[in-house]
Amino acid sequence: MVFVLVESEEGKIKKYSQEALTYGADLAAATGSSCAAIAIGEDTDTSDLGNYGADKVYHVTGSGLEAFSPGGYATAVADVVSNNGGNYVIVSGSYTGKSVAPKAAVKLNAALATGVVAMTDGNSIRKTCFSNKAFSKVSMSGDVKVITVVPNSYEIKSYDKAGSVESVSTDVGSSVKTKSISIDKVKGKIPLTEAELVVSAGRGLKGPENWGMIEELADVLGAATACSKPVSDMDWRPHSEHVGQTGITIKPNLYIAVGISGAIQHLAGVSSSKVICVINTDPEAPFFKAADYGIVGDAFEIVPKLLARAKELKAS
Ligand SMILES: Cc1cc2nc3c(=O)[nH]c(=O)nc-3n(C[C@H](O)[C@H](O)[C@H](O)COP(=O)(O)OP(=O)(O)OC[C@H]3O[C@@H](n4cnc5c(N)ncnc54)[C@H](O)[C@@H]3O)c2cc1C
């Protein structure tokens, strides 16, 4: 059986977990098996999971699962998988998934493959390596295999499955070694890891006072905002926006890069974007080599024009 850990926020299933479920449902079909979702926590809405590919849902609640902890979640996942004869555990490569997957793999004595972008067959996968600069095909052995799927790498499909729910009550309190005391969330913004469109800017914008046009363009397009490393190092923008090798890896449908040179460390986090549009005064900027569309020009002239046109299109 293929198990998929699904994550939720305020009860709603995360987009990247829907992708992981599609991956799990396809893997189950390819291996002649069935796909079960593991939903953790009282407030998770399990009603739609059949539509995302789950034949069955294990809804796990109990002591130690009131809030997220890597140890508590990994124990809950490992218990459900070993009690029900699981062969595969699919987890999104989100922050949560990345911290749960290795722990669950150890508990299950399983093979672990991270950064997976495509399924080849039940025993081998395609994954990123060298900071997303290359792909490798990896074979997996053993009775149980744990796989983390890179967010935005797998298309969500809709299914018409039963998604029948079995409630599982457990106590994983002794596995909880770290606990979040409080969480400060950025409100009213599109989370960068889930954004389909991203407007990003770099040192070419000269200073934090010039980000108004970037934020406005993002707002009109319904995009998230991102930035290069030096920009967040200088506190022009928050660190949560820093993309690249040492920041967040994203794969939106459209990545607009304004005044960013396109250093290899930046590209490591954004080069998998479906379409890349670069605006830079320097025609030799390395980013143009990775771009689908390039505009050689001054951001302070180009962005206001783009913004005006986007507003016109939106109004019509
Ligand atoms: C170990 C390591 C890890 C790193 N990790 C990351 C990472 O995760 N993410 C990351 O981003 N960087 C990372 N870096 C830094 C990286 O090497 C680059 O220094 C950085 O990406 C450059 O940022 P930038 O493009 O904003 O600035 P710059 O290199 O200064 O480029 C600014 C660009 O703006 C253009 N420009 C200037 N004026 C205008 C204008 N008016 N209109 C339009 N264009 C204009 C310039 O032509 C130039 O191309 C890392 C470096 C190291 C050593």
The ligand as an SDF file (V2000), in Angstrom:
LIG
                    3D

 53 58  0  0  0  0  0  0  0  0999 V2000
   27.7850   30.1050   -0.5960 C   0  0  0  0  0  0  0  0  0  0  0  0
   26.9330   31.1490   -1.2660 C   0  0  0  0  0  0  0  0  0  0  0  0
   25.5500   30.9880   -1.2200 C   0  0  0  0  0  0  0  0  0  0  0  0
   24.7370   31.9510   -1.8330 C   0  0  0  0  0  0  0  0  0  0  0  0
   23.3780   31.7870   -1.8110 N   0  0  0  0  0  0  0  0  0  0  0  0
   22.6070   32.6490   -2.4860 C   0  0  0  0  0  0  0  0  0  0  0  0
   21.1980   32.4750   -2.5450 C   0  0  0  0  0  0  0  0  0  0  0  0
   20.6320   31.5350   -1.9830 O   0  0  0  0  0  0  0  0  0  0  0  0
   20.4680   33.3770   -3.2370 N   0  0  0  0  0  0  0  0  0  0  0  0
   21.0190   34.4540   -3.8740 C   0  0  0  0  0  0  0  0  0  0  0  0
   20.2760   35.2500   -4.4770 O   0  0  0  0  0  0  0  0  0  0  0  0
   22.3580   34.6500   -3.8040 N   0  0  0  0  0  0  0  0  0  0  0  0
   23.1490   33.7940   -3.1340 C   0  0  0  0  0  0  0  0  0  0  0  0
   24.4880   34.0180   -3.0570 N   0  0  0  0  0  0  0  0  0  0  0  0
   25.0090   35.2970   -3.5870 C   0  0  0  0  0  0  0  0  0  0  0  0
   25.2140   35.2770   -5.0830 C   0  0  0  0  0  0  0  0  0  0  0  0
   26.4840   34.7400   -5.4070 O   0  0  0  0  0  0  0  0  0  0  0  0
   25.1010   36.7020   -5.6900 C   0  0  0  0  0  0  0  0  0  0  0  0
   26.0780   37.5020   -5.0470 O   0  0  0  0  0  0  0  0  0  0  0  0
   23.7430   37.3410   -5.4870 C   0  0  0  0  0  0  0  0  0  0  0  0
   22.7400   36.4750   -5.9760 O   0  0  0  0  0  0  0  0  0  0  0  0
   23.6940   38.6540   -6.2590 C   0  0  0  0  0  0  0  0  0  0  0  0
   22.5180   39.3200   -5.9340 O   0  0  0  0  0  0  0  0  0  0  0  0
   21.9000   40.3690   -6.9570 P   0  0  0  0  0  0  0  0  0  0  0  0
   21.7650   39.7500   -8.2910 O   0  0  0  0  0  0  0  0  0  0  0  0
   20.6820   40.9390   -6.3010 O   0  0  0  0  0  0  0  0  0  0  0  0
   22.9890   41.5340   -6.9520 O   0  0  0  0  0  0  0  0  0  0  0  0
   24.1070   41.9230   -8.0200 P   0  0  0  0  0  0  0  0  0  0  0  0
   25.0210   40.8100   -8.3050 O   0  0  0  0  0  0  0  0  0  0  0  0
   24.7060   43.1860   -7.4950 O   0  0  0  0  0  0  0  0  0  0  0  0
   23.2880   42.2160   -9.3520 O   0  0  0  0  0  0  0  0  0  0  0  0
   22.4440   43.2970   -9.5330 C   0  0  0  0  0  0  0  0  0  0  0  0
   21.9700   43.2510  -10.9640 C   0  0  0  0  0  0  0  0  0  0  0  0
   21.0590   44.3260  -11.1770 O   0  0  0  0  0  0  0  0  0  0  0  0
   21.3220   44.8950  -12.4520 C   0  0  0  0  0  0  0  0  0  0  0  0
   20.8560   46.2810  -12.3890 N   0  0  0  0  0  0  0  0  0  0  0  0
   21.4640   47.3350  -11.8090 C   0  0  0  0  0  0  0  0  0  0  0  0
   20.6890   48.4410  -11.9360 N   0  0  0  0  0  0  0  0  0  0  0  0
   19.5680   48.0550  -12.5840 C   0  0  0  0  0  0  0  0  0  0  0  0
   18.3820   48.7180  -13.0000 C   0  0  0  0  0  0  0  0  0  0  0  0
   18.1870   50.0240  -12.7280 N   0  0  0  0  0  0  0  0  0  0  0  0
   17.4340   48.0150  -13.6550 N   0  0  0  0  0  0  0  0  0  0  0  0
   17.6010   46.6820  -13.9320 C   0  0  0  0  0  0  0  0  0  0  0  0
   18.7190   46.0070  -13.5760 N   0  0  0  0  0  0  0  0  0  0  0  0
   19.6740   46.6770  -12.8860 C   0  0  0  0  0  0  0  0  0  0  0  0
   22.8130   44.7470  -12.6680 C   0  0  0  0  0  0  0  0  0  0  0  0
   23.1310   44.7540  -14.0570 O   0  0  0  0  0  0  0  0  0  0  0  0
   23.0820   43.4000  -12.0120 C   0  0  0  0  0  0  0  0  0  0  0  0
   22.9970   42.3450  -12.9520 O   0  0  0  0  0  0  0  0  0  0  0  0
   25.3190   33.0810   -2.4610 C   0  0  0  0  0  0  0  0  0  0  0  0
   26.7130   33.2130   -2.4880 C   0  0  0  0  0  0  0  0  0  0  0  0
   27.5020   32.2620   -1.8880 C   0  0  0  0  0  0  0  0  0  0  0  0
   28.9920   32.4350   -1.9390 C   0  0  0  0  0  0  0  0  0  0  0  0
  1  2  1  0
  2  3  1  0
  2 52  2  0
  3  4  2  0
  4  5  1  0
  4 50  1  0
  5  6  2  0
  6  7  1  0
  6 13  1  0
  7  8  2  0
  7  9  1  0
  9 10  1  0
 10 11  2  0
 10 12  1  0
 12 13  2  0
 13 14  1  0
 14 15  1  0
 14 50  1  0
 15 16  1  0
 16 17  1  0
 16 18  1  0
 18 19  1  0
 18 20  1  0
 20 21  1  0
 20 22  1  0
 22 23  1  0
 23 24  1  0
 24 25  2  0
 24 26  1  0
 24 27  1  0
 27 28  1  0
 28 29  2  0
 28 30  1  0
 28 31  1  0
 31 32  1  0
 32 33  1  0
 33 34  1  0
 33 48  1  0
 34 35  1  0
 35 36  1  0
 35 46  1  0
 36 37  1  0
 36 45  1  0
 37 38  2  0
 38 39  1  0
 39 40  1  0
 39 45  2  0
 40 41  1  0
 40 42  2  0
 42 43  1  0
 43 44  2  0
 44 45  1  0
 46 47  1  0
 46 48  1  0
 48 49  1  0
 50 51  2  0
 51 52  1  0
 52 53  1  0
M  END
$$$$
